[in-house]
Amino acid sequence: MTDSQSVLLSVKDLKRHFDVGKGKTLKAVDGLSFEIYKGETFGLVGESGCGKSTAGRTILGLYNKTDGDVVFEGQNVHDMNDKERHQFLKKMQMVFQDPYASLNPRSTVYEIIAEPMEIHNMYKSKKELRARVNELLEDVGLNRDHANRYPHEFSGGQRQRIGIARALALDPEFIIADEPISALDVSVQAQVVMLFQRLQREKGLTYLFIAHDLSMVKYLSDRIGVMYLGHLVELTTSDQLYGKPLHPYTEALLSAIPIPDPDIEESRERILLEGELPSPIDPPSGCVFRTRCPYAMAVCATQKPDWLEKDEGHFVACHLHDESLMKEVKEQAKPMHV
């Protein structure tokens, strides 16, 4: 149960744009706003290319922001000096998508996990440091004998466990998990998800869990934000999102999740989105989803939808749920009587 008053991270109108030359700008993240409460798991989902990973890296400060604010425990992440950032990185860490590319192949597991603790001078003796590395390995389901091996000697699931151990090395409060299971075999994904859940219970961690697989995010997340082309289009609790999705994009994503019942799976209707994901270099005017939306109206091309709270804690950006606007649209659509 999360304390609704204890906001750990606040993201306000965050933008991250990239100059791609010839006067063009790629708007990878274009105005994200949300809060994450202490002790919860906040899922951030959407198709590949929607800006999820860029958002995570910008929140951590690996990318400079273009605009907006990221406030962690009252401090603006992008306004910190070197000393403040050094201390901040002890509190917020990241688990990357590719567990092999994110590990130095020339370093042993011991060196990989020990390095952040050495940088922060956390232990006075090599004996204490070695004991802590062994403890972290056991925390993630490995054993101390693995410490002297190299990343290439492990399976994908084991390498991701090493990455998680490294992220835990500085005793962080908050972890950004950037698609940490997408590169793993399906049989291993559930094991890593259960590991994340156990570590959260034992260590009181808070997660930003980035993924494109809605079915897995459901079991991890307290609340979920749905991203499309750099924008947040819906945000609510996990149960509300799966039970009563409001945005057409969310409905389409949920319809793609297989149901392990052949009778239900065969009879249910799949929502197929037409067309490709537009380029963030030249996004559509108005509502960015309108070019693929089955319910698009004329107003969608000219007016950006407002961020509305339809039910308590259930937010959506869609003209279909703007009652005053829809009333006006219906009035205009009525036949004229002469």
C-alpha positions in Angstrom: 0.0 0.0 0.0 1.5 3.3 -1.0 1.3 6.6 0.9 -0.5 8.9 -1.5 1.2 11.9 0.2 4.7 10.6 -0.2 5.8 11.7 -3.7 9.3 10.4 -4.4 9.6 11.6 -8.0 7.8 14.3 -9.9 8.0 14.8 -13.6 6.6 18.0 -15.0 6.2 18.7 -18.7 9.4 16.9 -19.5 10.7 17.3 -23.0 13.8 15.8 -24.7 14.3 16.8 -28.3 17.2 15.9 -30.6 18.6 18.0 -33.4 18.8 15.7 -36.4 20.2 18.3 -38.8 18.8 20.3 -41.7 16.7 22.3 -39.3 14.7 19.3 -38.1 14.0 18.2 -34.6 13.2 14.7 -33.3 10.7 15.1 -30.4 11.4 11.9 -28.5 9.7 13.1 -25.3 7.3 16.0 -25.7 5.7 17.0 -22.5 5.5 14.1 -19.9 4.0 14.8 -16.5 3.4 12.3 -13.7 4.3 11.5 -10.1 5.7 8.3 -8.6 5.0 7.5 -4.9 7.5 6.0 -2.5 7.3 2.2 -2.5 5.2 1.8 -5.7 5.9 0.4 -9.1 5.0 2.8 -11.9 4.8 1.1 -15.3 5.5 3.1 -18.5 4.3 1.3 -21.6 4.0 1.8 -25.3 5.2 0.6 -28.7 8.9 0.7 -29.6 9.9 4.2 -30.6 7.3 6.0 -28.4 10.1 7.5 -26.2 9.9 5.3 -23.1 13.6 4.6 -22.8 14.5 8.2 -23.6 12.2 9.3 -20.8 13.9 7.0 -18.4 17.4 8.2 -19.3 16.3 11.8 -19.1 14.8 11.3 -15.7 18.1 9.8 -14.5 20.0 12.6 -16.1 21.9 10.5 -18.7 20.3 12.8 -21.2 20.0 16.5 -20.7 16.4 17.8 -20.7 15.1 20.1 -23.4 12.5 21.5 -21.1 10.5 20.7 -18.0 11.5 19.5 -14.6 12.4 16.2 -12.9 12.2 16.6 -9.1 13.5 13.8 -6.8 13.0 14.2 -3.1 12.7 17.9 -3.5 15.8 18.4 -5.7 15.7 19.2 -9.4 17.8 16.5 -11.1 18.9 18.7 -13.9 20.0 21.6 -11.7 22.4 19.6 -9.5 26.1 20.5 -9.1 28.7 17.7 -9.3 28.7 17.0 -5.6 24.9 16.8 -5.4 24.7 14.6 -8.5 27.3 12.3 -6.9 25.1 11.8 -3.9 21.9 11.6 -6.0 23.3 8.6 -8.0 23.5 6.6 -4.8 19.7 7.0 -4.5 18.6 6.4 -8.2 20.0 3.6 -10.4 19.1 2.0 -13.7 18.8 -1.6 -15.0 19.3 -1.6 -18.7 17.5 -3.6 -21.5 20.5 -5.6 -22.9 22.2 -7.4 -20.0 25.2 -8.1 -22.1 25.8 -4.7 -23.7 25.5 -3.0 -20.3 28.3 -5.2 -18.7 32.0 -4.6 -19.4 33.1 -7.9 -21.0 36.7 -7.3 -19.8 35.7 -7.1 -16.1 34.8 -9.9 -13.8 31.5 -10.0 -12.0 33.2 -8.9 -8.8 34.7 -5.9 -10.5 31.4 -4.9 -12.2 29.5 -5.0 -8.9 32.3 -3.5 -6.8 33.1 -0.6 -9.0 30.2 1.8 -8.0 31.0 1.1 -4.3 34.6 1.9 -4.8 33.8 5.1 -6.6 31.7 6.2 -3.6 34.2 4.9 -1.0 31.6 2.8 0.8 33.9 0.3 2.4 37.3 0.8 4.0 38.7 -2.7 3.5 38.7 -5.2 0.6 37.3 -7.8 2.9 34.2 -5.7 3.6 33.8 -5.0 -0.1 34.2 -8.7 -1.0 31.6 -9.6 1.6 29.1 -7.0 0.2 29.6 -8.3 -3.4 28.9 -11.8 -2.2 25.8 -10.7 -0.4 24.5 -8.9 -3.5 25.1 -12.0 -5.6 23.1 -14.1 -3.2 20.3 -11.4 -3.1 19.8 -11.8 -6.9 19.9 -15.6 -6.9 23.6 -16.2 -7.8 26.4 -17.5 -5.6 29.8 -16.2 -4.6 31.6 -18.5 -6.9 30.2 -16.5 -9.8 32.2 -13.4 -8.7 35.4 -14.4 -10.5 33.7 -15.2 -13.9 33.2 -12.9 -16.9 29.8 -11.9 -18.4 30.1 -14.1 -21.5 30.1 -17.2 -19.2 26.5 -16.5 -18.1 23.1 -17.0 -19.7 20.9 -13.9 -20.5 18.9 -14.3 -17.3 22.0 -14.6 -15.2 23.6 -11.5 -16.8 20.4 -9.5 -16.0 20.7 -10.6 -12.4 24.3 -9.3 -12.4 23.0 -6.0 -13.8 20.4 -5.9 -11.0 23.1 -6.6 -8.4 25.1 -3.7 -9.7 22.1 -1.4 -9.5 21.6 -2.5 -5.9 25.2 -1.9 -4.9 24.7 1.6 -3.7 21.5 0.8 -1.7 19.3 3.0 -3.9 15.7 4.1 -3.1 14.6 4.2 -6.7 15.4 2.0 -9.7 14.5 2.7 -13.4 14.2 -0.7 -15.1 14.4 -0.1 -18.9 12.7 -3.1 -20.5 14.8 -5.4 -18.3 13.0 -8.6 -19.5 12.5 -8.0 -23.2 15.9 -9.5 -24.2 15.3 -12.7 -22.2 13.7 -16.0 -23.0 10.0 -16.2 -22.0 10.9 -19.0 -19.5 13.3 -16.7 -17.8 11.2 -13.5 -17.8 8.9 -14.6 -15.0 11.9 -15.5 -12.8 13.3 -12.0 -13.2 9.9 -10.4 -12.6 9.6 -12.4 -9.4 13.1 -11.3 -8.4 12.1 -7.6 -8.8 9.0 -8.2 -6.7 11.0 -9.9 -3.9 13.7 -7.2 -3.8 11.0 -4.5 -3.6 9.4 -6.2 -0.6 12.7 -6.8 1.2 14.4 -3.5 0.5 11.4 -1.1 0.1 12.4 -0.1 -3.4 10.4 2.1 -5.8 10.4 1.3 -9.5 9.8 3.0 -12.8 9.3 -0.2 -14.9 9.5 0.6 -18.7 8.2 -2.1 -21.0 6.2 -2.7 -24.2 4.6 -5.9 -22.9 1.4 -4.9 -21.1 0.7 -8.4 -19.9 3.8 -8.6 -17.8 3.5 -5.0 -16.6 0.1 -5.7 -15.1 1.5 -8.0 -12.5 4.3 -5.7 -11.5 2.7 -2.2 -11.5 0.5 -0.3 -9.1 -0.1 2.3 -11.7 0.5 2.5 -15.4 1.2 5.3 -17.8 0.6 4.7 -21.5 2.9 6.5 -23.9 2.4 7.3 -27.6 4.8 9.3 -29.8 6.4 11.1 -26.8 3.1 11.9 -25.1 1.3 10.3 -22.1 -2.2 9.4 -23.3 -3.6 7.5 -20.3 -2.6 7.0 -16.6 -4.4 5.0 -13.9 -4.1 2.0 -11.6 -3.3 -1.4 -13.1 -6.7 -2.7 -12.4 -8.5 0.3 -13.9 -6.4 0.2 -17.0 -7.1 -3.4 -17.7 -10.7 -3.3 -16.6 -11.8 0.0 -18.1 -9.3 1.4 -20.6 -10.4 4.9 -21.9 -8.0 5.7 -24.7 -8.4 4.0 -28.1 -4.6 3.3 -28.2 -4.8 1.6 -24.8 -7.7 -0.5 -26.0 -5.7 -1.6 -29.1 -2.7 -2.6 -26.9 -4.8 -4.6 -24.5 -6.6 -6.4 -27.4 -3.2 -7.7 -28.6 -2.5 -9.6 -25.3 -3.1 -13.3 -25.8 -5.6 -14.9 -23.5 -4.8 -18.5 -22.3 -8.3 -19.8 -23.1 -8.7 -21.0 -26.7 -12.5 -20.4 -26.7 -12.2 -16.8 -25.5 -9.2 -16.1 -27.6 -11.0 -17.3 -30.8 -14.2 -15.3 -30.2 -12.8 -12.0 -29.0 -12.3 -9.0 -31.3 -8.7 -7.8 -32.0 -8.3 -4.1 -32.6 -5.9 -3.6 -35.5 -4.3 -0.1 -35.8 -3.9 1.0 -39.4 -0.7 2.6 -40.6 2.7 2.9 -39.1 3.8 4.9 -36.0 4.3 8.5 -37.3 7.8 10.0 -37.2 8.6 12.0 -34.0 10.4 14.4 -36.4 7.1 15.3 -38.0 4.3 14.3 -35.6 0.7 14.8 -36.6 -1.0 18.1 -35.6 -3.6 18.1 -32.9 -3.9 14.7 -31.3 -0.7 12.7 -32.2 -2.8 9.4 -32.3 -5.4 10.7 -34.8 -3.7 9.2 -38.0 -4.3 5.7 -36.6 -7.4 6.2 -34.5 -10.6 4.5 -35.6 -12.6 7.3 -33.9 -10.8 10.4 -35.3 -12.9 13.5 -35.8 -12.1 16.8 -37.5 -11.3 18.4 -34.2 -8.6 15.9 -33.6 -6.5 17.4 -36.4 -6.6 20.9 -35.1 -6.8 20.7 -31.3 -4.6 18.9 -28.8 -6.7 17.0 -26.3 -6.7 18.2 -22.7 -5.4 15.9 -19.8 -8.7 15.0 -18.2 -9.4 13.1 -14.9 -12.4 11.0 -15.8 -12.6 9.0 -12.6 -10.6 9.4 -9.4 -7.0 8.8 -10.4 -7.9 7.9 -14.0 -6.5 10.4 -16.5 -6.8 10.4 -20.3 -5.9 12.7 -23.2 -8.7 12.1 -25.7 -11.4 14.3 -27.2 -13.9 11.4 -26.9 -13.9 11.9 -23.1 -14.2 15.7 -23.2 -17.9 16.0 -22.5 -18.2 19.7 -23.3 -16.4 19.2 -26.6 -18.4 16.2 -27.6 -21.6 18.0 -26.8 -20.5 20.8 -29.2 -19.5 18.2 -31.9 -22.9 16.5 -31.6 -24.7 19.8 -31.9 -22.8 20.7 -35.0 -23.6 17.3 -36.5 -27.4 17.7 -36.0 -29.3 18.1 -39.3 -30.6 21.5 -40.1 -34.5 21.8 -40.3 -35.8 24.4 -42.8 
